[in-house]
Amino acid sequence: MKKFSLIVPLLIVSGALVISGCSSLKKMQKNAGSVTYTVVPEVLETHAGKIDATIQNQYPAKYFAPKVTLTVTPVLKYSGGEMALTPYVVQGEKVKANNKVIPNQAGGSVTYKGSLPYNKEMQRSDLELRIKGSQGSKSVDFKTVTVAKGVIATSTLVDNSPLGITGWQKRANTTGIYDPTLDKYQRIVPDAYMADLVYLINSSEVRTKELSKAEIAHLNKYIVDAYHAENKELKGVEVSAYASPDGTMDLNSKLAGKREGSATGVVDKDLKKSKVKTDVTSKNTPEDWEGFKALMEKSNIQDKDLILRVLAMYSDPEVREREIKNLSSAFTKVADEILPQLRRAKITASVNLVGKTDAEISRLADSDPSKLNQAELLYAATLTNDPAKQKAIYTSFTKTYSDDWRGFNDLGDLQMNDGDFAAAGNNFQKADQLDPKNPIVQNNLGCVALKSGDWSKAEILFGAATGAGKEVKENMGILKIKQGDYDTAVKYLGEQSTSYANRGLAQLLNGDNNGALKTLNAAPVESGRIAYLKAIVFARTGKTSQMYEALVNSFKKDPAYKAIALNDREFDKYVNDQNFKLLF
């Protein structure tokens, strides 16, 4: 009996402890309504393709039992599924673990930050907290708490249509700066050939030696060929006679004039002999300081920098001549190497090279592309608006001029416009292999990366495309909106931007409602997207009548925005308004 009487109290005590522990847990479950929850932002938003949420829990004094642990799992529940965030755990002060402790007497708070990827079904959703309490081996589920409803998805309204650049538009010149006039087909191309007649000092006589030079013979042939060729137009011949800048101005003026006359006589005689009729003009320059400076800059004369400094310091010819002659050792080299080259008459024949007509180019592009050069074949693609014909022309270019990056690049740009980014990417890669690091190609590769969602790669490629054109800034603006960097997006999409929708959206997301509205109103054409963004601005600023007008315009321009508006939390305070309901 003693043994039995000893066991019974122990069982009673043990049972009391279990009941007591269970009671603490049940009490917390029963009083869970006293816990307050705050979500920041109050309405969730998506930025950079994800939803970030901050949840603040406030536990009142004497609520949290010392031996209880709560596991809180935030879950975003939406039509068609749900997605759980990483759980967070809080505990009473007597629990032996490393979670956030909530004292029983004072109560306390916990702040949780979580993130999850966004998809469009989440616009209409509930952010729930699913709470499980445990004490020892016992656990209970608390009532689910809904702490936020829906997701604002305005950032997803970006027009992700990056701008490609074609090779026929621009090409790098020797300075690395892009010039839109280079490599574009021009039917009339100016051309010229120049030859010199060189004179002895203080002489205007044309020597036989000069007349027999190869460059004079080539000049005559150039003139005759241009005069008779069907695809060339001889514009005229100009004679420019000079005297070297030594001697008096009076002497040099007379000498330059006589050289003008003798050189013009040579031209007239040759034209008459060749039976070529064209305009001949002439002029003379008494002292050729410009020619002197150009030759000095190219020379290896020891004191050339000092001589060039004299030219910069003095404009008076006599002072220049005196100061240079004072450099006695240098002047000897100048007199031997520079001055003889300035005693000359420059004869220049100007010609227009006349290319094929648009009709001829279009016909050959269809029938025999190999008879067109690169510029002509690329130009042919601009003479039609038929994508199939353009594709055929660019494909012909890649076969005929397979070592020229522009054919692959331009074919890729056409494919990108058609939405075939896989094929476009392959052709841009080929262009990159032919001309590595070409900024135009880097921009286009960046467009493919942006469309595929590889933002890091796109940023690197657009950075490498700096200087290729305004298209790069437009593309960087799109990228920065995608990345959630709205301030930088506004800077890229400056006032020069032609993407009014994206610029307005970036300003709107950056908190500049007035700036956004100004940009959207400036658009030359109000698209469905622009009208819809206006509606959001009006909704945020409480301009109800303007909001309804903008929504109606948006739906007329693009009916797809009606379904978007129906789920858009930007208009939540109007969903029970009869006027809003009548829109759908």
Secondary structure, DSSP 8 states (H G I E B T S, - for coil): -HHHHHHHHHHHHHHHHHHHHHHHHHHHHHTGGG-EEEEESSSEEEETTEEEEEEEEEE-TTTS-TT-EEEEEEEEEETTEEEE---EEEE-TT--SSSEE--TTT-EEEEEEEEEE--GGGGSEEEEEEEEEEETTEEEE---EEEEE-EE-GGGG---------TTT-EE-TTS-EETTTT---SEEEEEEEEEEE--TT-----HHHHT-HHHHHHHHHHHHHHH-TTEEEEEEEEEEE--S-S-HHHHHHHHHHHHHHHHHHHHHHHHHHT----EEEEEESS-HHHHHHHHHH---TTHHHHHHHHHH---HHHHHHHHHHSHHHHHHHHHHTHHHHSEEEEEEEEEEE---HHHHHHHHHH-GGGS-HHHHHHHHTT---HHHHHHHHHHHHHHTTT-HHHHHHHHHHHHHTT-HHHHHHHHHHHHHHSTT-HHHHHHHHHHHHHHT-HHHHHHHHHHTTTS-HHHHHHHHHHHHHHT-HHHHHHHS-TT-S-HHHHHHHHHHTT-HHHHHHHHHT-SS--HHHHHHHHHHHHHTT-HHHHHHHHHHHHHH-THHHHHHHT-GGGGGGTT-HHHHTT-
